Amino acid sequence: MRLSPWVSSAALALVLGVSANASAAPITVGQIDTFEDGTTQGWQINLLGMGSPVLSVPANFPTGGPAGNGDNFLMMISTGVPMTAGNRMTVLNAAQWAGDYLAGGVSAISMDVFNFGPSAVNLRLLFEDAMGAPPQNVAVSTNSILLPAFSGWTNVIFPINPGSLTALNGNVNAALSNTTILRIFDSAALTFPGSPALSVVGFDNITAVPEPATLLLLGTGVAFALRRRR
């Protein structure tokens, strides 16, 4: 029997003793994960650390980021082996990226990404209010960012205003105002989790930013902007 993808989220809430009525601190515009400290900065694949294959555990690479030699970045590998831990490309953070995005004025998250793998990936963000199983409020990027195979370093921007997200549980505003877990994951469909797939993806310079006005194209909530880093 396959466990619900929300089980670990509920377990984390119990372990941390998080109260459903706790007030989340605002996320700060400009906060950034550069991975230059040699750690994964709290990004992981399994909140409780159980059954995580070594291959799929996020790793800090000391060189080869967007700035070239000596630029650290986060590497994520998924195995694609069905019914095993680490078979899907998904990485989560329950530390500095947990909080209130609405109060902090953060309406977009930018990052540099590199698809090292042989197949395209469709990146999305997921904001989770992990107060139960399943969480009460879960919001996901309505549109994914398509990153082609062997993409090279590319800067992407995920708008996270309520109009660019879809609620999988509860409502979008509640998920953004009390995020306990932020996930980056691969899924072509508007669902979580995505399908098992072999993938190798690098991440760097994950940054909380105000949403650029250019992303509000025709008010349709276009969910991405790609700029190939020269």
Sequence and secondary structure as in RCSB ss.txt:
>XXXX:A:sequence
MRLSPWVSSAALALVLGVSANASAAPITVGQIDTFEDGTTQGWQINLLGMGSPVLSVPANFPTGGPAGNGDNFLM
MISTGVPMTAGNRMTVLNAAQWAGDYLAGGVSAISMDVFNFGPSAVNLRLLFEDAMGAPPQNVAVSTNSILLPAF
SGWTNVIFPINPGSLTALNGNVNAALSNTTILRIFDSAALTFPGSPALSVVGFDNITAVPEPATLLLLGTGVAFA
LRRRR
>XXXX:A:secstr
    TTHHHHHHHHHHT  TT    B  TT EE  TTSS TTEES TT  S  GGGS EEESS BTTBTT  EEE
EEEE  TTSTT S EEEESSTT BBTTTTT  EEEEEEEE SSS EEEEEEEEE SSSS SEEEEESS EEE TT
  SEEEEEE SGGGEEEEES HHHHHHTBSEEEEEE SSSSSS    EEEEEEEEEEEE   GGG GGGS     
EEE  
